[in-house]
Amino acid sequence: TTYANHGDSTVTCTDLGTFQGQPDCRKIDHCVFPDVSWSNLDSSDSGNVDIGAVIPITCANKHTNDGDQEVTCTDMGTFDGQPDCRATGYCDFPDVSWGYVDESLAHRTLEE
């Protein structure tokens, strides 16, 4: 069983002989459903995921996953893996020294 502190990480003994700060240790028994941009996952889809559950990542149409293809709920209550759904057929806007790209006027699609 794993526990995590959701309160203060330190407590201090004050001049009055009392402690200031309050730790709050809670048992970890699930992960919160992950939210991966441009994927089949959305944190509003489901509340909790059981420890050990493996969730495959599928990217949205015209997007590709340049990261991990699945994530696993660890016993620390977090997901391992780092999916990265990115648009395909688009160019990232360039960095412009002393200027900017007006995204409302720019076209990001590649020429066919």
C-alpha positions as CSV (number, residue, x, y, z in Angstrom):
1,T,0.0,0.0,0.0
2,T,1.3,3.5,-0.9
3,Y,0.4,6.7,0.7
4,A,0.9,10.3,-0.4
5,N,0.9,13.6,1.5
6,H,-1.8,16.0,0.4
7,G,-1.1,18.5,3.1
8,D,1.9,20.5,4.4
9,S,5.2,18.8,3.7
10,T,6.8,20.2,6.9
11,V,5.7,21.1,10.4
12,T,7.3,23.6,12.7
13,C,7.5,23.7,16.4
14,T,6.5,27.2,17.4
15,D,7.5,29.3,20.5
16,L,4.1,28.5,22.0
17,G,4.9,24.7,22.0
18,T,2.5,23.8,19.3
19,F,3.1,22.7,15.7
20,Q,2.3,24.8,12.7
21,G,1.4,22.9,9.5
22,Q,-0.7,19.8,9.0
23,P,0.3,16.8,6.9
24,D,-2.5,14.8,5.4
25,C,-1.5,11.3,4.3
26,R,-3.9,9.4,2.1
27,K,-3.9,5.9,0.6
28,I,-3.3,5.8,-3.1
29,D,-5.6,3.2,-4.8
30,H,-6.1,4.7,-8.2
31,C,-5.0,7.2,-10.9
32,V,-7.1,10.1,-12.2
33,F,-8.0,9.4,-15.9
34,P,-5.2,11.0,-18.0
35,D,-5.8,13.9,-20.4
36,V,-3.7,13.7,-23.5
37,S,-4.2,16.5,-26.0
38,W,-5.4,15.4,-29.5
39,S,-6.0,11.8,-28.4
40,N,-8.8,9.4,-27.6
41,L,-8.3,10.3,-23.9
42,D,-10.0,13.1,-22.0
43,S,-10.0,13.5,-18.2
44,S,-13.7,14.1,-18.3
45,D,-14.3,10.6,-19.9
46,S,-13.9,8.7,-16.6
47,G,-13.1,9.4,-13.0
48,N,-10.5,6.8,-11.7
49,V,-8.3,4.1,-13.2
50,D,-7.2,1.1,-11.1
51,I,-3.5,0.7,-10.2
52,G,-1.8,-1.4,-12.8
53,A,-4.2,-0.6,-15.6
54,V,-2.7,-0.1,-19.0
55,I,-4.4,2.4,-21.3
56,P,-3.5,2.4,-25.0
57,I,-3.2,5.9,-26.6
58,T,-4.7,6.6,-30.0
59,C,-4.3,10.0,-31.5
60,A,-7.0,12.0,-33.2
61,N,-7.4,12.1,-37.0
62,K,-4.4,13.8,-38.8
63,H,-2.3,13.4,-35.6
64,T,0.5,11.0,-34.8
65,N,1.9,9.8,-31.5
66,D,5.6,10.7,-31.2
67,G,5.7,9.4,-27.6
68,D,4.7,6.3,-25.7
69,Q,1.9,4.2,-27.2
70,E,0.3,3.4,-23.8
71,V,0.4,4.6,-20.2
72,T,0.2,2.6,-17.0
73,C,-1.3,3.6,-13.7
74,T,1.5,3.2,-11.1
75,D,1.2,2.5,-7.4
76,M,2.2,6.1,-6.8
77,G,-1.1,7.2,-8.4
78,T,0.5,8.7,-11.5
79,F,0.8,7.4,-15.0
80,D,4.2,6.3,-16.5
81,G,4.8,7.0,-20.1
82,Q,4.7,10.2,-22.1
83,P,2.4,10.2,-25.1
84,D,2.7,13.1,-27.5
85,C,0.0,13.5,-30.2
86,R,1.1,16.0,-32.9
87,A,-0.5,17.2,-36.0
88,T,0.7,15.7,-39.2
89,G,0.8,17.7,-42.4
90,Y,1.4,21.0,-40.6
91,C,4.4,23.1,-39.9
92,D,5.2,24.7,-36.6
93,F,5.4,28.5,-36.7
94,P,9.0,29.7,-36.7
95,D,10.5,31.7,-33.9
96,V,11.1,35.3,-35.1
97,S,13.7,37.4,-33.4
98,W,12.2,40.8,-32.6
99,G,8.9,39.9,-34.2
100,Y,6.1,37.4,-34.3
101,V,3.9,35.4,-36.7
102,D,0.4,36.6,-37.1
103,E,-1.3,33.2,-36.8
104,S,-4.6,34.6,-38.1
105,L,-2.9,35.3,-41.5
106,A,-0.6,32.3,-41.7
107,H,-1.2,28.9,-43.4
108,R,0.2,25.8,-41.7
109,T,-0.8,23.1,-44.1
110,L,1.8,21.6,-46.3
111,E,1.6,21.9,-50.1
112,E,0.5,18.7,-51.7
